[in-house]
Amino acid sequence: MLERTSAGRELPDGLQRTLLSTWLRVLLGAASTVIFVVVAAAALVGEDRVLQNIAPTFVWVVFWVGLVPCVVLFGNLWAVLSPFRAIADAVAW
């Protein structure tokens, strides 16, 4: 029978404080919101040709292909990178 192992080891205190800090969450949320607005604007009013518009490339390559390995390596990054959560946090604040 397989034994359950721990979920991992903890990060050093300084690194853990930095990664879980409010300012980093606000910074990443603001950056993801700006990127979301740029990609949405490019999708709505950009060129009709796929190779000259950043929206299809970003959604398929960066978001779908790039986010999956990052989530596998680092865990649930979407909780921090979600522009919708960042906007909701800004409205609630």
N, CA, C and O atoms as CSV, one atom per row, in Angstrom:
chain,resi,resn,atom,element,x,y,z
A,1,MET,N,N,0.831,-1.174,0.000
A,1,MET,CA,C,0.000,0.000,0.000
A,1,MET,C,C,0.881,1.245,0.000
A,1,MET,O,O,1.930,1.270,0.645
A,2,LEU,N,N,0.456,2.267,-0.719
A,2,LEU,CA,C,1.244,3.490,-0.834
A,2,LEU,C,C,1.091,4.356,0.405
A,2,LEU,O,O,0.001,4.494,0.960
A,3,GLU,N,N,2.186,4.924,0.818
A,3,GLU,CA,C,2.140,5.853,1.941
A,3,GLU,C,C,1.924,7.270,1.424
A,3,GLU,O,O,2.410,7.635,0.353
A,4,ARG,N,N,1.212,8.038,2.175
A,4,ARG,CA,C,1.009,9.444,1.809
A,4,ARG,C,C,2.212,10.235,2.294
A,4,ARG,O,O,2.657,10.090,3.433
A,5,THR,N,N,2.719,11.057,1.423
A,5,THR,CA,C,3.827,11.925,1.797
A,5,THR,C,C,3.306,13.333,2.002
A,5,THR,O,O,2.170,13.649,1.650
A,6,SER,N,N,4.133,14.157,2.565
A,6,SER,CA,C,3.715,15.542,2.793
A,6,SER,C,C,3.560,16.262,1.458
A,6,SER,O,O,4.088,15.821,0.438
A,7,ALA,N,N,2.839,17.360,1.479
A,7,ALA,CA,C,2.570,18.121,0.259
A,7,ALA,C,C,3.814,18.847,-0.237
A,7,ALA,O,O,3.818,19.358,-1.357
A,8,GLY,N,N,4.822,18.903,0.537
A,8,GLY,CA,C,6.052,19.591,0.147
A,8,GLY,C,C,6.692,20.216,1.364
A,8,GLY,O,O,6.239,20.030,2.493
A,9,ARG,N,N,7.731,20.944,1.119
A,9,ARG,CA,C,8.380,21.610,2.242
A,9,ARG,C,C,8.133,23.102,2.164
A,9,ARG,O,O,7.878,23.651,1.092
A,10,GLU,N,N,8.210,23.736,3.287
A,10,GLU,CA,C,7.944,25.169,3.340
A,10,GLU,C,C,9.108,25.961,2.772
A,10,GLU,O,O,10.260,25.529,2.813
A,11,LEU,N,N,8.781,27.116,2.249
A,11,LEU,CA,C,9.804,28.025,1.751
A,11,LEU,C,C,10.464,28.740,2.927
A,11,LEU,O,O,9.893,28.794,4.016
A,12,PRO,N,N,11.652,29.285,2.721
A,12,PRO,CA,C,12.259,30.096,3.781
A,12,PRO,C,C,11.345,31.269,4.139
A,12,PRO,O,O,10.599,31.762,3.293
A,13,ASP,N,N,11.409,31.711,5.398
A,13,ASP,CA,C,10.490,32.739,5.898
A,13,ASP,C,C,10.483,34.017,5.060
A,13,ASP,O,O,9.417,34.547,4.749
A,14,GLY,N,N,11.664,34.514,4.693
A,14,GLY,CA,C,11.738,35.755,3.922
A,14,GLY,C,C,11.087,35.627,2.564
A,14,GLY,O,O,10.355,36.520,2.136
A,15,LEU,N,N,11.346,34.521,1.879
A,15,LEU,CA,C,10.766,34.295,0.555
A,15,LEU,C,C,9.256,34.094,0.659
A,15,LEU,O,O,8.500,34.597,-0.172
A,16,GLN,N,N,8.827,33.369,1.666
A,16,GLN,CA,C,7.395,33.143,1.862
A,16,GLN,C,C,6.673,34.456,2.161
A,16,GLN,O,O,5.580,34.686,1.644
A,17,ARG,N,N,7.261,35.314,2.981
A,17,ARG,CA,C,6.657,36.617,3.280
A,17,ARG,C,C,6.551,37.471,2.021
A,17,ARG,O,O,5.552,38.156,1.802
A,18,THR,N,N,7.595,37.420,1.199
A,18,THR,CA,C,7.590,38.214,-0.030
A,18,THR,C,C,6.537,37.710,-1.007
A,18,THR,O,O,5.784,38.507,-1.567
A,19,LEU,N,N,6.474,36.404,-1.216
A,19,LEU,CA,C,5.538,35.841,-2.188
A,19,LEU,C,C,4.080,35.974,-1.747
A,19,LEU,O,O,3.182,36.024,-2.588
A,20,LEU,N,N,3.841,36.029,-0.458
A,20,LEU,CA,C,2.478,36.156,0.047
A,20,LEU,C,C,2.107,37.584,0.437
A,20,LEU,O,O,1.060,37.813,1.043
A,21,SER,N,N,2.961,38.540,0.092
A,21,SER,CA,C,2.729,39.920,0.509
A,21,SER,C,C,1.615,40.577,-0.309
A,21,SER,O,O,1.337,40.192,-1.444
A,22,THR,N,N,1.005,41.557,0.295
A,22,THR,CA,C,-0.093,42.274,-0.353
A,22,THR,C,C,0.395,43.069,-1.550
A,22,THR,O,O,-0.277,43.108,-2.580
A,23,TRP,N,N,1.547,43.699,-1.431
A,23,TRP,CA,C,2.033,44.538,-2.534
A,23,TRP,C,C,2.324,43.707,-3.776
A,23,TRP,O,O,2.097,44.181,-4.890
A,24,LEU,N,N,2.818,42.483,-3.619
A,24,LEU,CA,C,3.081,41.631,-4.781
A,24,LEU,C,C,1.771,41.202,-5.430
A,24,LEU,O,O,1.666,41.153,-6.655
A,25,ARG,N,N,0.773,40.891,-4.606
A,25,ARG,CA,C,-0.531,40.519,-5.154
A,25,ARG,C,C,-1.163,41.684,-5.908
A,25,ARG,O,O,-1.745,41.486,-6.975
A,26,VAL,N,N,-1.056,42.890,-5.369
A,26,VAL,CA,C,-1.600,44.075,-6.040
A,26,VAL,C,C,-0.845,44.328,-7.348
A,26,VAL,O,O,-1.459,44.626,-8.372
A,27,LEU,N,N,0.468,44.212,-7.312
A,27,LEU,CA,C,1.291,44.429,-8.510
A,27,LEU,C,C,0.965,43.416,-9.601
A,27,LEU,O,O,0.775,43.795,-10.757
A,28,LEU,N,N,0.896,42.131,-9.251
A,28,LEU,CA,C,0.569,41.108,-10.244
A,28,LEU,C,C,-0.865,41.244,-10.740
A,28,LEU,O,O,-1.140,41.005,-11.916
A,29,GLY,N,N,-1.777,41.623,-9.858
A,29,GLY,CA,C,-3.161,41.838,-10.279
A,29,GLY,C,C,-3.294,43.004,-11.235
A,29,GLY,O,O,-4.039,42.931,-12.212
A,30,ALA,N,N,-2.573,44.085,-10.957
A,30,ALA,CA,C,-2.600,45.250,-11.853
A,30,ALA,C,C,-1.992,44.907,-13.204
A,30,ALA,O,O,-2.525,45.292,-14.245
A,31,ALA,N,N,-0.872,44.179,-13.188
A,31,ALA,CA,C,-0.224,43.791,-14.449
A,31,ALA,C,C,-1.131,42.867,-15.263
A,31,ALA,O,O,-1.248,43.033,-16.477
A,32,SER,N,N,-1.768,41.904,-14.614
A,32,SER,CA,C,-2.645,40.997,-15.351
A,32,SER,C,C,-3.882,41.717,-15.886
A,32,SER,O,O,-4.389,41.367,-16.952
A,33,THR,N,N,-4.367,42.717,-15.158
A,33,THR,CA,C,-5.515,43.494,-15.635
A,33,THR,C,C,-5.136,44.331,-16.848
A,33,THR,O,O,-5.904,44.416,-17.806
A,34,VAL,N,N,-3.964,44.946,-16.816
A,34,VAL,CA,C,-3.499,45.730,-17.968
A,34,VAL,C,C,-3.327,44.827,-19.191
A,34,VAL,O,O,-3.733,45.190,-20.295
A,35,ILE,N,N,-2.726,43.657,-18.992
A,35,ILE,CA,C,-2.550,42.720,-20.111
A,35,ILE,C,C,-3.901,42.265,-20.642
A,35,ILE,O,O,-4.092,42.159,-21.854
A,36,PHE,N,N,-4.838,41.995,-19.740
A,36,PHE,CA,C,-6.185,41.595,-20.159
A,36,PHE,C,C,-6.848,42.677,-21.000
A,36,PHE,O,O,-7.450,42.375,-22.030
A,37,VAL,N,N,-6.745,43.930,-20.576
A,37,VAL,CA,C,-7.360,45.039,-21.317
A,37,VAL,C,C,-6.714,45.194,-22.697
A,37,VAL,O,O,-7.411,45.421,-23.685
A,38,VAL,N,N,-5.394,45.073,-22.767
A,38,VAL,CA,C,-4.694,45.197,-24.056
A,38,VAL,C,C,-5.101,44.075,-25.009
A,38,VAL,O,O,-5.378,44.325,-26.182
A,39,VAL,N,N,-5.139,42.843,-24.510
A,39,VAL,CA,C,-5.507,41.702,-25.359
A,39,VAL,C,C,-6.980,41.804,-25.770
A,39,VAL,O,O,-7.315,41.514,-26.919
A,40,ALA,N,N,-7.858,42.208,-24.860
A,40,ALA,CA,C,-9.274,42.364,-25.211
A,40,ALA,C,C,-9.466,43.468,-26.249
A,40,ALA,O,O,-10.261,43.317,-27.177
A,41,ALA,N,N,-8.744,44.576,-26.095
A,41,ALA,CA,C,-8.834,45.663,-27.083
A,41,ALA,C,C,-8.309,45.207,-28.438
A,41,ALA,O,O,-8.888,45.537,-29.472
A,42,ALA,N,N,-7.210,44.446,-28.437
A,42,ALA,CA,C,-6.673,43.934,-29.696
A,42,ALA,C,C,-7.651,42.966,-30.345
A,42,ALA,O,O,-7.773,42.935,-31.570
A,43,ALA,N,N,-8.345,42.183,-29.539
A,43,ALA,CA,C,-9.333,41.252,-30.092
A,43,ALA,C,C,-10.536,41.989,-30.682
A,43,ALA,O,O,-11.093,41.572,-31.698
A,44,LEU,N,N,-10.926,43.081,-30.037
A,44,LEU,CA,C,-12.117,43.795,-30.499
A,44,LEU,C,C,-11.857,44.728,-31.671
A,44,LEU,O,O,-12.653,44.776,-32.609
A,45,VAL,N,N,-10.760,45.467,-31.635
A,45,VAL,CA,C,-10.529,46.486,-32.663
A,45,VAL,C,C,-9.242,46.276,-33.442
A,45,VAL,O,O,-8.863,47.129,-34.245
A,46,GLY,N,N,-8.569,45.166,-33.223
A,46,GLY,CA,C,-7.297,44.919,-33.901
A,46,GLY,C,C,-7.482,44.405,-35.318
A,46,GLY,O,O,-8.595,44.336,-35.838
A,47,GLU,N,N,-6.374,44.050,-35.918
A,47,GLU,CA,C,-6.368,43.511,-37.279
A,47,GLU,C,C,-7.161,42.209,-37.352
A,47,GLU,O,O,-7.251,41.469,-36.372
A,48,ASP,N,N,-7.731,41.939,-38.516
A,48,ASP,CA,C,-8.455,40.692,-38.726
A,48,ASP,C,C,-7.524,39.516,-39.009
A,48,ASP,O,O,-7.912,38.359,-38.846
A,49,ARG,N,N,-6.302,39.814,-39.430
A,49,ARG,CA,C,-5.352,38.750,-39.730
A,49,ARG,C,C,-4.688,38.254,-38.452
A,49,ARG,O,O,-4.229,39.046,-37.630
A,50,VAL,N,N,-4.643,36.947,-38.296
A,50,VAL,CA,C,-4.158,36.330,-37.065
A,50,VAL,C,C,-2.701,36.680,-36.795
A,50,VAL,O,O,-2.336,36.933,-35.646
A,51,LEU,N,N,-1.876,36.701,-37.806
A,51,LEU,CA,C,-0.452,36.947,-37.600
A,51,LEU,C,C,-0.145,38.399,-37.233
A,51,LEU,O,O,0.963,38.694,-36.785
A,52,GLN,N,N,-1.091,39.296,-37.411
A,52,GLN,CA,C,-0.855,40.700,-37.099
A,52,GLN,C,C,-1.647,41.172,-35.881
A,52,GLN,O,O,-1.701,42.369,-35.599
A,53,ASN,N,N,-2.252,40.242,-35.171
A,53,ASN,CA,C,-3.023,40.580,-33.982
A,53,ASN,C,C,-2.474,39.776,-32.803
A,53,ASN,O,O,-2.261,38.568,-32.913
A,54,ILE,N,N,-2.251,40.444,-31.691
A,54,ILE,CA,C,-1.657,39.785,-30.534
A,54,ILE,C,C,-2.648,38.892,-29.789
A,54,ILE,O,O,-2.225,37.982,-29.076
A,55,ALA,N,N,-3.934,39.123,-29.932
A,55,ALA,CA,C,-4.937,38.402,-29.137
A,55,ALA,C,C,-4.918,36.883,-29.358
A,55,ALA,O,O,-4.835,36.145,-28.376
A,56,PRO,N,N,-4.992,36.383,-30.589
A,56,PRO,CA,C,-4.984,34.923,-30.756
A,56,PRO,C,C,-3.679,34.285,-30.272
A,56,PRO,O,O,-3.695,33.222,-29.652
A,57,THR,N,N,-2.572,34.931,-30.554
A,57,THR,CA,C,-1.283,34.395,-30.117
A,57,THR,C,C,-1.203,34.366,-28.602
A,57,THR,O,O,-0.739,33.378,-28.032
A,58,PHE,N,N,-1.638,35.410,-27.945
A,58,PHE,CA,C,-1.573,35.447,-26.494
A,58,PHE,C,C,-2.465,34.387,-25.876
A,58,PHE,O,O,-2.041,33.659,-24.979
A,59,VAL,N,N,-3.710,34.296,-26.357
A,59,VAL,CA,C,-4.645,33.346,-25.762
A,59,VAL,C,C,-4.181,31.911,-25.965
A,59,VAL,O,O,-4.183,31.124,-25.019
A,60,TRP,N,N,-3.787,31.564,-27.172
A,60,TRP,CA,C,-3.421,30.163,-27.433
A,60,TRP,C,C,-2.034,29.813,-26.923
A,60,TRP,O,O,-1.861,28.762,-26.305
A,61,VAL,N,N,-1.058,30.645,-27.158
A,61,VAL,CA,C,0.317,30.284,-26.814
A,61,VAL,C,C,0.649,30.620,-25.365
A,61,VAL,O,O,1.043,29.740,-24.601
A,62,VAL,N,N,0.496,31.860,-24.987
A,62,VAL,CA,C,0.910,32.284,-23.650
A,62,VAL,C,C,-0.043,31.741,-22.591
A,62,VAL,O,O,0.393,31.147,-21.605
A,63,PHE,N,N,-1.324,31.941,-22.790
A,63,PHE,CA,C,-2.287,31.556,-21.760
A,63,PHE,C,C,-2.461,30.045,-21.675
A,63,PHE,O,O,-2.241,29.462,-20.613
A,64,TRP,N,N,-2.851,29.397,-22.778
A,64,TRP,CA,C,-3.149,27.971,-22.714
A,64,TRP,C,C,-1.905,27.104,-22.630
A,64,TRP,O,O,-1.870,26.162,-21.839
A,65,VAL,N,N,-0.884,27.397,-23.424
A,65,VAL,CA,C,0.317,26.557,-23.427
A,65,VAL,C,C,1.282,26.962,-22.317
A,65,VAL,O,O,1.927,26.096,-21.724
A,66,GLY,N,N,1.395,28.235,-22.028
A,66,GLY,CA,C,2.354,28.689,-21.031
A,66,GLY,C,C,1.896,28.558,-19.596
A,66,GLY,O,O,2.707,28.301,-18.706
A,67,LEU,N,N,0.608,28.731,-19.359
A,67,LEU,CA,C,0.116,28.692,-17.983
A,67,LEU,C,C,0.097,27.282,-17.411
A,67,LEU,O,O,0.317,27.103,-16.214
A,68,VAL,N,N,-0.162,26.283,-18.239
A,68,VAL,CA,C,-0.255,24.907,-17.747
A,68,VAL,C,C,1.063,24.430,-17.129
A,68,VAL,O,O,1.038,23.926,-16.006
A,69,PRO,N,N,2.213,24.562,-17.801
A,69,PRO,CA,C,3.457,24.133,-17.147
A,69,PRO,C,C,3.775,24.948,-15.889
A,69,PRO,O,O,4.331,24.416,-14.928
A,70,CYS,N,N,3.426,26.221,-15.894
A,70,CYS,CA,C,3.669,27.045,-14.704
A,70,CYS,C,C,2.826,26.571,-13.527
A,70,CYS,O,O,3.299,26.561,-12.390
A,71,VAL,N,N,1.578,26.179,-13.790
A,71,VAL,CA,C,0.719,25.670,-12.720
A,71,VAL,C,C,1.249,24.323,-12.222
A,71,VAL,O,O,1.204,24.046,-11.023
A,72,VAL,N,N,1.743,23.497,-13.121
A,72,VAL,CA,C,2.306,22.213,-12.711
A,72,VAL,C,C,3.535,22.432,-11.830
A,72,VAL,O,O,3.711,21.740,-10.827
A,73,LEU,N,N,4.374,23.379,-12.194
A,73,LEU,CA,C,5.607,23.619,-11.442
A,73,LEU,C,C,5.390,24.396,-10.146
A,73,LEU,O,O,6.012,24.088,-9.130
A,74,PHE,N,N,4.515,25.398,-10.173
A,74,PHE,CA,C,4.409,26.321,-9.043
A,74,PHE,C,C,3.086,26.265,-8.289
A,74,PHE,O,O,2.950,26.926,-7.260
A,75,GLY,N,N,2.121,25.512,-8.757
A,75,GLY,CA,C,0.826,25.450,-8.097
A,75,GLY,C,C,-0.168,26.399,-8.740
A,75,GLY,O,O,0.063,26.895,-9.842
A,76,ASN,N,N,-1.254,26.646,-8.065
A,76,ASN,CA,C,-2.346,27.454,-8.615
A,76,ASN,C,C,-1.960,28.931,-8.689
A,76,ASN,O,O,-2.145,29.682,-7.731
A,77,LEU,N,N,-1.427,29.329,-9.831
A,77,LEU,CA,C,-1.065,30.728,-10.041
A,77,LEU,C,C,-2.258,31.572,-10.450
A,77,LEU,O,O,-2.227,32.796,-10.319
A,78,TRP,N,N,-3.301,30.936,-10.941
A,78,TRP,CA,C,-4.452,31.691,-11.423
A,78,TRP,C,C,-5.117,32.480,-10.308
A,78,TRP,O,O,-5.709,33.530,-10.557
A,79,ALA,N,N,-5.026,31.988,-9.096
A,79,ALA,CA,C,-5.605,32.717,-7.962
A,79,ALA,C,C,-4.946,34.079,-7.791
A,79,ALA,O,O,-5.584,35.021,-7.322
A,80,VAL,N,N,-3.688,34.190,-8.163
A,80,VAL,CA,C,-2.962,35.465,-8.044
A,80,VAL,C,C,-3.028,36.254,-9.348
A,80,VAL,O,O,-3.086,37.484,-9.321
A,81,LEU,N,N,-3.022,35.570,-10.482
A,81,LEU,CA,C,-2.937,36.245,-11.780
A,81,LEU,C,C,-4.287,36.601,-12.399
A,81,LEU,O,O,-4.323,37.271,-13.431
A,82,SER,N,N,-5.372,36.182,-11.810
A,82,SER,CA,C,-6.687,36.422,-12.399
A,82,SER,C,C,-7.005,37.920,-12.437
A,82,SER,O,O,-7.055,38.562,-11.387
A,83,PRO,N,N,-7.222,38.489,-13.635
A,83,PRO,CA,C,-7.588,39.900,-13.697
A,83,PRO,C,C,-8.983,40.142,-13.122
A,83,PRO,O,O,-9.265,41.234,-12.630
A,84,PHE,N,N,-9.848,39.150,-13.178
A,84,PHE,CA,C,-11.196,39.307,-12.636
A,84,PHE,C,C,-11.157,39.419,-11.113
A,84,PHE,O,O,-11.889,40.214,-10.524
A,85,ARG,N,N,-10.306,38.622,-10.486
A,85,ARG,CA,C,-10.156,38.716,-9.038
A,85,ARG,C,C,-9.516,40.050,-8.660
A,85,ARG,O,O,-9.887,40.651,-7.651
A,86,ALA,N,N,-8.564,40.513,-9.458
A,86,ALA,CA,C,-7.905,41.802,-9.182
A,86,ALA,C,C,-8.913,42.945,-9.282
A,86,ALA,O,O,-8.903,43.855,-8.454
A,87,ILE,N,N,-9.777,42.901,-10.286
A,87,ILE,CA,C,-10.790,43.941,-10.429
A,87,ILE,C,C,-11.784,43.881,-9.271
A,87,ILE,O,O,-12.187,44.916,-8.741
A,88,ALA,N,N,-12.180,42.664,-8.878
A,88,ALA,CA,C,-13.102,42.517,-7.745
A,88,ALA,C,C,-12.457,43.015,-6.457
A,88,ALA,O,O,-13.124,43.662,-5.649
A,89,ASP,N,N,-11.172,42.728,-6.249
A,89,ASP,CA,C,-10.466,43.212,-5.062
A,89,ASP,C,C,-10.392,44.741,-5.062
A,89,ASP,O,O,-10.545,45.374,-4.017
A,90,ALA,N,N,-10.154,45.332,-6.243
A,90,ALA,CA,C,-10.076,46.791,-6.333
A,90,ALA,C,C,-11.426,47.432,-6.034
A,90,ALA,O,O,-11.496,48.462,-5.364
A,91,VAL,N,N,-12.500,46.817,-6.534
A,91,VAL,CA,C,-13.838,47.350,-6.273
A,91,VAL,C,C,-14.180,47.212,-4.786
A,91,VAL,O,O,-14.748,48.127,-4.189
A,92,ALA,N,N,-13.835,46.070,-4.194
A,92,ALA,CA,C,-14.131,45.834,-2.777
A,92,ALA,C,C,-13.297,46.750,-1.881
A,92,ALA,O,O,-13.747,47.128,-0.799
A,93,TRP,N,N,-12.100,47.107,-2.315
A,93,TRP,CA,C,-11.232,47.951,-1.512
A,93,TRP,C,C,-11.766,49.355,-1.466
A,93,TRP,O,O,-11.167,50.223,-0.831
